[in-house]
Amino acid sequence: MLSLQTQGVQLCDRLPRREMLRVGGLGACGLSLPQLLAPQSASAESVSPKNLRPAKSCIVLFLMGGPPQQSTWDPKPDAPKEVRGEIGPIATKIPGVQFGELMPRLAGHADKLAVLRAVSTNDNAHSSSGYYMLTGRPHVPMNAENANPGPPNDWPNWGSIVQRLAGPRGNLPASVRLPNHIFNTDGSTWPGQDGGLLGRGQDPWLFRCQPHAPDYRISEFQLPESMSLDRLSARRDLVQLFDQQSAAAERLDRSRPFGEQQQRAYGLLASAASRGAFDLSAEDEKTRQRYGHTPFGQSCLLARRLIEADVRLVQVNWFRGPDEPSSNPCWDSHTDETNRLRKVLVPPTDHGFASLLEDLSERGMLDDTLIVCMAEFGRTPKINGAAGRDHWGPVFSVALAGGGVRGGVVHGASDALGGYPRSGLVRPEDITATMFHCLGYSPDTEFFDNQNRPYAISRGQVIQPILS
């Protein structure tokens, strides 16, 4: 997987031949990109005939930890206090539809949103339920916390499938994750975030950054003063010579993928336009304030810049900062939920998501951009003894907007306590099928793995009632 970190990378002149070959040659420029920049040899194989104008891009807002549906998209004002909690409902732009009171801006954009209120994984573990949401395939076994990536749970992330289907997109990849990957408190990386059976070459780019930081910069894409483009080109030619003479690379059939990856990486270094997609300093302060100077808000803004640069899918993960309490990180509000929601969690989400909707709409991009706001699961109906809620996969909510989605829609319903689906059950595979459909791919579109075995991109059913 591509992993870029915004801490500045030094370039050097001297590098042993073995090391240059190990990193595919870009070590000479201070970047370890080649194994991470995947060749995208497959093209789209079938386009959904029912979607005459597919979305050009998709932005996924992944609220790691699991928001309480009762305080966000599916309030239960008539339930007992230990269920409804202290966060009350607020009216939205759609008569009869309420959101949590901490989401006033999103309530004002309910006419642009389709809310799924009966999503279910039936899995209460972050890792395995997360895998299900990120791939559309259930984890084996279910309810497996701290599960590792790899067989038998190696279905590709939907970003990897889009990357395989979309093909090359200039110097930028088709799929990017930011500002970090998703991991548990013990540091274990969730499965379902990589290329899986497609190989590491199809991992979505991982751009590690702190876009809200005052000193945020993209020094990784800047050549030092001592490195001219001519000098960079000369090094590229040298690396190509090494590749041609490397018997090991030929035996492993890696020379062509490495060459393609190198070309794209060099192109990124040489292209001011491609580098500029990551540069938030190009935005005026009014725009940055509009999104909010928070990790989530600035990540939403960065996602907008990337899709403007023709990136097909951007996954914005809720930022897990170093000061997050290990017992209550991100949206995993086992304790003191009300205060966490009021002070830390919901306001930045309401601010960033609503600003993204407004900005895309004003730029004429919303109809071409699918937005999906999801998490791995929701929270228990009843508040626990620590004033929080625990993991709950039987029912939770997901919101969609933009490309191909009909706004002002609530699909499905949970029961009176927000504990189980009452109608309109939606599984993660149905969400992925709908995402692919909106991007112009029928769910039965096939991709081929590295052994040329065919797979349909989704086993789910497109959620037709929410489509425009």
QUIBEL-V353479 format. One record per residue. N is the residue number from 1. RES is the residue in three letters. OMEGA is omega in degrees with one decimal (999 if undefined). BURIAL is I if it has 24 or more other C-alpha atoms within 12 Angstrom, else O. Layout:
BEGIN
n/res/omega/burial
N/RES/OMEGA/BURIAL
N/RES/OMEGA/BURIAL
END
This chain:
BEGIN
n/res/omega/burial
1/MET/173.7/I
2/LEU/177.6/I
3/SER/178.7/I
4/LEU/-178.3/I
5/GLN/-175.6/I
6/THR/174.4/I
7/GLN/175.8/O
8/GLY/-179.1/O
9/VAL/179.9/O
10/GLN/174.2/O
11/LEU/-177.5/I
12/CYS/-176.6/O
13/ASP/-171.1/O
14/ARG/179.0/O
15/LEU/179.2/O
16/PRO/-178.9/O
17/ARG/-179.1/O
18/ARG/-178.5/O
19/GLU/178.4/O
20/MET/178.2/I
21/LEU/-177.3/I
22/ARG/-178.9/I
23/VAL/177.1/I
24/GLY/174.1/I
25/GLY/-175.7/I
26/LEU/173.9/I
27/GLY/178.6/I
28/ALA/178.5/I
29/CYS/175.7/I
30/GLY/-179.9/I
31/LEU/177.4/I
32/SER/-172.5/I
33/LEU/-163.2/I
34/PRO/179.8/I
35/GLN/-173.6/I
36/LEU/178.2/I
37/LEU/-167.8/I
38/ALA/168.6/I
39/PRO/-177.6/I
40/GLN/-170.9/I
41/SER/-177.1/I
42/ALA/174.6/I
43/SER/178.7/O
44/ALA/-173.8/I
45/GLU/173.5/I
46/SER/179.8/I
47/VAL/-176.6/I
48/SER/-177.5/I
49/PRO/-177.5/O
50/LYS/-178.7/O
51/ASN/-173.7/I
52/LEU/179.0/O
53/ARG/-177.8/O
54/PRO/175.9/I
55/ALA/178.3/I
56/LYS/-173.0/I
57/SER/176.5/I
58/CYS/173.5/I
59/ILE/177.1/I
60/VAL/176.0/I
61/LEU/-174.2/I
62/PHE/-175.8/I
63/LEU/-174.4/I
64/MET/178.6/I
65/GLY/176.4/I
66/GLY/177.7/I
67/PRO/174.2/I
68/PRO/-179.8/I
69/GLN/-177.6/I
70/GLN/-177.0/I
71/SER/-177.4/I
72/THR/-172.0/I
73/TRP/-172.2/I
74/ASP/-178.2/I
75/PRO/-179.4/I
76/LYS/-174.1/I
77/PRO/-178.2/I
78/ASP/179.9/O
79/ALA/175.6/O
80/PRO/-175.4/O
81/LYS/-178.7/O
82/GLU/175.1/I
83/VAL/-174.8/I
84/ARG/179.6/I
85/GLY/-176.3/I
86/GLU/177.9/I
87/ILE/-177.6/I
88/GLY/178.8/I
89/PRO/174.5/I
90/ILE/177.6/I
91/ALA/177.8/I
92/THR/178.8/I
93/LYS/179.1/O
94/ILE/-178.7/O
95/PRO/177.2/O
96/GLY/-179.8/O
97/VAL/179.8/I
98/GLN/169.8/I
99/PHE/173.9/I
100/GLY/-173.2/I
101/GLU/179.2/I
102/LEU/-178.6/I
103/MET/-176.0/I
104/PRO/-178.2/I
105/ARG/176.6/I
106/LEU/175.2/I
107/ALA/177.8/I
108/GLY/178.2/I
109/HIS/-179.0/I
110/ALA/178.1/I
111/ASP/177.4/I
112/LYS/-170.6/I
113/LEU/166.5/I
114/ALA/-176.0/I
115/VAL/175.4/I
116/LEU/-174.9/I
117/ARG/-179.6/I
118/ALA/175.5/I
119/VAL/-177.8/I
120/SER/168.0/I
121/THR/-173.0/I
122/ASN/-178.1/I
123/ASP/-175.1/I
124/ASN/178.5/I
125/ALA/-179.1/I
126/HIS/-170.5/I
127/SER/-175.1/I
128/SER/176.0/I
129/SER/175.7/I
130/GLY/176.7/I
131/TYR/-179.9/I
132/TYR/-179.1/I
133/MET/-175.8/I
134/LEU/-177.5/I
135/THR/-172.8/I
136/GLY/176.5/I
137/ARG/178.9/I
138/PRO/179.3/I
139/HIS/175.8/I
140/VAL/-0.1/I
141/PRO/173.5/O
142/MET/178.3/I
143/ASN/-179.0/I
144/ALA/179.1/I
145/GLU/-178.1/I
146/ASN/177.5/I
147/ALA/-177.7/I
148/ASN/172.7/I
149/PRO/176.9/I
150/GLY/-178.2/I
151/PRO/-1.4/O
152/PRO/-176.2/O
153/ASN/-175.8/I
154/ASP/173.5/I
155/TRP/-175.9/I
156/PRO/167.0/I
157/ASN/-178.7/I
158/TRP/175.0/I
159/GLY/177.9/I
160/SER/178.2/I
161/ILE/176.5/I
162/VAL/179.3/I
163/GLN/178.1/I
164/ARG/-176.8/I
165/LEU/-173.7/I
166/ALA/-178.2/I
167/GLY/-176.5/I
168/PRO/179.9/I
169/ARG/179.7/I
170/GLY/-177.7/I
171/ASN/-179.4/I
172/LEU/178.6/I
173/PRO/176.1/I
174/ALA/-174.6/I
175/SER/-178.1/I
176/VAL/170.4/I
177/ARG/177.9/I
178/LEU/-6.5/I
179/PRO/177.5/I
180/ASN/173.2/I
181/HIS/-178.3/I
182/ILE/-178.7/I
183/PHE/179.3/I
184/ASN/-177.7/I
185/THR/-180.0/I
186/ASP/178.9/O
187/GLY/-178.5/O
188/SER/179.8/O
189/THR/178.1/I
190/TRP/167.6/I
191/PRO/176.7/I
192/GLY/-179.0/I
193/GLN/-172.1/I
194/ASP/-176.9/I
195/GLY/177.0/I
196/GLY/-176.1/I
197/LEU/173.9/I
198/LEU/-179.1/I
199/GLY/-177.9/I
200/ARG/178.5/I
201/GLY/179.1/I
202/GLN/173.3/I
203/ASP/171.3/I
204/PRO/173.9/I
205/TRP/171.3/I
206/LEU/179.6/I
207/PHE/179.1/I
208/ARG/-177.2/I
209/CYS/171.3/I
210/GLN/-171.6/I
211/PRO/179.3/I
212/HIS/-175.3/I
213/ALA/179.4/O
214/PRO/-177.7/O
215/ASP/178.5/O
216/TYR/178.9/I
217/ARG/-178.9/I
218/ILE/-175.4/I
219/SER/179.0/I
220/GLU/-176.0/I
221/PHE/-177.8/I
222/GLN/173.3/I
223/LEU/176.4/I
224/PRO/-177.2/O
225/GLU/-177.8/O
226/SER/-175.7/O
227/MET/176.8/O
228/SER/177.5/O
229/LEU/176.9/O
230/ASP/179.4/O
231/ARG/177.0/O
232/LEU/179.7/I
233/SER/178.3/O
234/ALA/178.4/O
235/ARG/177.8/I
236/ARG/178.8/I
237/ASP/179.2/O
238/LEU/178.8/O
239/VAL/178.7/I
240/GLN/177.6/I
241/LEU/177.4/O
242/PHE/-179.1/I
243/ASP/-178.3/I
244/GLN/-176.4/O
245/GLN/-175.9/O
246/SER/179.6/I
247/ALA/-179.6/O
248/ALA/-180.0/O
249/ALA/179.5/O
250/GLU/-179.8/O
251/ARG/-178.7/O
252/LEU/180.0/O
253/ASP/-178.7/O
254/ARG/-173.0/I
255/SER/-179.1/I
256/ARG/177.2/I
257/PRO/179.3/I
258/PHE/-179.1/I
259/GLY/178.6/I
260/GLU/-179.3/I
261/GLN/179.5/I
262/GLN/-178.3/I
263/GLN/179.6/I
264/ARG/179.9/I
265/ALA/176.6/I
266/TYR/178.2/I
267/GLY/177.8/I
268/LEU/178.6/I
269/LEU/-174.2/I
270/ALA/-174.1/I
271/SER/177.6/O
272/ALA/-178.8/O
273/ALA/179.4/O
274/SER/178.0/I
275/ARG/-176.2/I
276/GLY/178.9/I
277/ALA/-178.6/I
278/PHE/-170.1/I
279/ASP/-180.0/I
280/LEU/178.2/I
281/SER/176.4/I
282/ALA/177.7/O
283/GLU/177.3/O
284/ASP/-174.5/O
285/GLU/178.6/O
286/LYS/179.1/O
287/THR/-179.4/I
288/ARG/177.2/I
289/GLN/179.8/O
290/ARG/179.5/I
291/TYR/-177.7/I
292/GLY/179.5/I
293/HIS/177.5/I
294/THR/177.4/I
295/PRO/-178.0/I
296/PHE/-178.0/I
297/GLY/-179.3/I
298/GLN/174.3/I
299/SER/175.0/I
300/CYS/178.0/I
301/LEU/178.2/I
302/LEU/176.9/I
303/ALA/177.9/I
304/ARG/179.4/I
305/ARG/-178.0/I
306/LEU/178.5/I
307/ILE/172.8/I
308/GLU/179.6/I
309/ALA/173.2/I
310/ASP/168.5/I
311/VAL/-171.6/I
312/ARG/-177.8/I
313/LEU/177.1/I
314/VAL/177.3/I
315/GLN/177.7/I
316/VAL/178.5/I
317/ASN/175.6/I
318/TRP/-173.1/I
319/PHE/176.1/I
320/ARG/-175.5/I
321/GLY/-179.2/I
322/PRO/-178.9/O
323/ASP/179.8/O
324/GLU/177.1/O
325/PRO/-176.1/O
326/SER/-179.3/O
327/SER/-173.2/O
328/ASN/-173.3/I
329/PRO/174.9/I
330/CYS/-179.4/I
331/TRP/-176.8/I
332/ASP/-166.6/I
333/SER/176.8/I
334/HIS/-177.8/I
335/THR/171.3/I
336/ASP/-172.3/I
337/GLU/-174.6/I
338/THR/179.3/I
339/ASN/178.1/O
340/ARG/179.7/I
341/LEU/-176.0/I
342/ARG/-169.2/I
343/LYS/-169.1/O
344/VAL/-164.0/I
345/LEU/-170.2/I
346/VAL/-178.1/I
347/PRO/177.7/I
348/PRO/178.6/I
349/THR/177.9/I
350/ASP/-177.7/I
351/HIS/-175.1/I
352/GLY/-179.1/I
353/PHE/-179.6/I
354/ALA/179.2/I
355/SER/177.0/I
356/LEU/177.0/I
357/LEU/-178.5/I
358/GLU/-176.6/I
359/ASP/179.0/I
360/LEU/179.3/I
361/SER/-179.6/O
362/GLU/-179.9/O
363/ARG/-178.4/O
364/GLY/-175.5/O
365/MET/-172.7/I
366/LEU/179.7/I
367/ASP/-179.6/I
368/ASP/-175.5/I
369/THR/173.8/I
370/LEU/175.4/I
371/ILE/178.0/I
372/VAL/177.4/I
373/CYS/-173.2/I
374/MET/173.8/I
375/ALA/-178.9/I
376/GLU/176.9/I
377/PHE/176.6/I
378/GLY/-178.3/I
379/ARG/-177.8/I
380/THR/178.2/I
381/PRO/-174.9/I
382/LYS/176.8/I
383/ILE/-176.7/I
384/ASN/-177.0/O
385/GLY/178.3/O
386/ALA/179.4/O
387/ALA/176.4/I
388/GLY/176.5/I
389/ARG/-176.7/I
390/ASP/-176.3/I
391/HIS/-179.6/I
392/TRP/178.4/I
393/GLY/-177.6/I
394/PRO/175.6/I
395/VAL/175.0/I
396/PHE/-171.9/I
397/SER/175.1/I
398/VAL/179.0/I
399/ALA/178.1/I
400/LEU/177.6/I
401/ALA/171.6/I
402/GLY/-167.5/I
403/GLY/176.6/I
404/GLY/-175.8/I
405/VAL/177.5/I
406/ARG/-179.1/I
407/GLY/178.5/I
408/GLY/-174.5/I
409/VAL/166.9/I
410/VAL/-178.3/I
411/HIS/179.7/I
412/GLY/-179.7/I
413/ALA/171.0/I
414/SER/-179.9/I
415/ASP/-172.7/I
416/ALA/-179.4/O
417/LEU/-178.5/I
418/GLY/-176.0/I
419/GLY/-176.6/I
420/TYR/177.3/I
421/PRO/174.6/I
422/ARG/178.3/O
423/SER/174.6/O
424/GLY/-178.9/I
425/LEU/177.0/I
426/VAL/175.3/I
427/ARG/179.3/I
428/PRO/179.4/I
429/GLU/176.0/I
430/ASP/177.4/I
431/ILE/179.1/I
432/THR/177.3/I
433/ALA/179.7/I
434/THR/176.4/I
435/MET/179.7/I
436/PHE/178.8/I
437/HIS/-178.8/I
438/CYS/177.3/I
439/LEU/175.1/I
440/GLY/-178.7/I
441/TYR/173.3/I
442/SER/179.9/I
443/PRO/179.2/I
444/ASP/171.6/I
445/THR/-178.7/I
446/GLU/165.6/I
447/PHE/-178.3/I
448/PHE/177.9/I
449/ASP/-175.7/I
450/ASN/173.7/O
451/GLN/178.7/O
452/ASN/173.5/O
453/ARG/-177.0/O
454/PRO/175.8/O
455/TYR/170.3/O
456/ALA/-174.0/I
457/ILE/179.1/I
458/SER/173.4/I
459/ARG/-173.5/I
460/GLY/177.5/I
461/GLN/176.4/I
462/VAL/-178.8/I
463/ILE/-172.5/I
464/GLN/-176.0/I
465/PRO/-179.0/O
466/ILE/-176.3/I
467/LEU/179.9/I
468/SER/999/I
END
